Amino acid sequence: MNDLNRRVFLLSPVAAGSALLLGADAARAQVVMVSEKDATAAALGYTTDSARVNPKRFPNHSSAQKCGNCELYAGRPGDGTGECRIFTGKRVSAIGWCSAYVLKG
């Protein structure tokens, strides 16, 4: 085996591993937000802004209830969006709300 072929052979796994890592970062960067029109979101009254909740439909809602302080919210404090355990694989607005809200304890 000549030196060039040996280098290519030895560096191929490194290049493949780097490509996989870059691909994983790109997939993580793609943010899929929950739509208010999503069937589950609509059934739960999800809104991207807690201030827009219909008080007639959800009389127990309070302005302090937001996805960002909900037990089901998996985002980091201070982030504008985060994953929700109700909407697997999708993100919700930290200032959003739905009727599945449970105060983080």
N, C-alpha and C positions, 0 to 999 in steps of 0.2 A: 504494500500500500504506500503510495507516495505521500509526501507531507501535506499537499493540498487536500487530497481525499480524506486523510486522517483528521485534519482540522474541520472539514465539513461534517464528517461523521460525528466528531465530538461536540460540535456546536449545535447540531440539529436539535437535540433535546432541549437545550437552553432556549433556542429560538421558539420552539413549539410551546414551552412553558410560559415564556413571556407573552406570546400571542394569546394563550388561554387567560392569563391574568388581565391583560388589556381588554379582552372580550367580556370578562366578568365585570370589570369596572364600567364598561359601556352599558351593559345590561342594568347595572345598579343605577346608573345615571338616568335611565328612562323612567320617568315618574308617571305612574298611571293614577290619576285623580278619580275619585268617586264622583259620578254625575248625579245631580239631584233627580234626574230622570231615570236612573237605574231602578229596577223594580224593587229591590230590597231597600234602597235609600228612600224611595217614594213612600213605601209602606211604613217606614220608621220616621217619616217626616224630616229626613236629613236636609239641612240647609247649610250652605258654606259660611253663613254669618248668623250667629245666634240671635242677633238683634232683629232678624227678619222672621222669627218663629211666629206662627199664627196663634195668638193667645186663646182664640175661641176653640181651635182644634186641640191645643195642648195647654190647658189652664194651669198645670202644675209646673210649667217651665219658668225658670227665673233667669234674669240676665247674667247671673254669675255662672250659670251652667254652660260650659264650653268644652269642646272635644279635648282641648289641651289639658283640662283638669279632670278628665274622665278616666276611670279605672281601665277602660277598654283601649285607651289611646296608647300606642307604643312608640310615639315619637319622643324626641329629646326635648326637655324644657327649653323654650326660646325659639324652637324651629317653627316656621310658619305652617308646615304640614308634617304629617306623620302617619304611620300605618295604624289601622284600626283592626281590632280582632274580629269585628263584625264583618268587615269588608276585606276579606283575605286577599293579600297581594295588591291592595289599592291604598291610596293615601287620602286623608281627609284634611280639611282646613283646621288649624288649631283653634280658630274662633268659631268653628261650625258647631252644630248640635244635631242630635237625633233623640228619639224617645227612648232609646236603649241606654241613655246617659246614667252613669253610676259615679257618684263622687269618689275620687281617688282617696283612699284612706290609708 
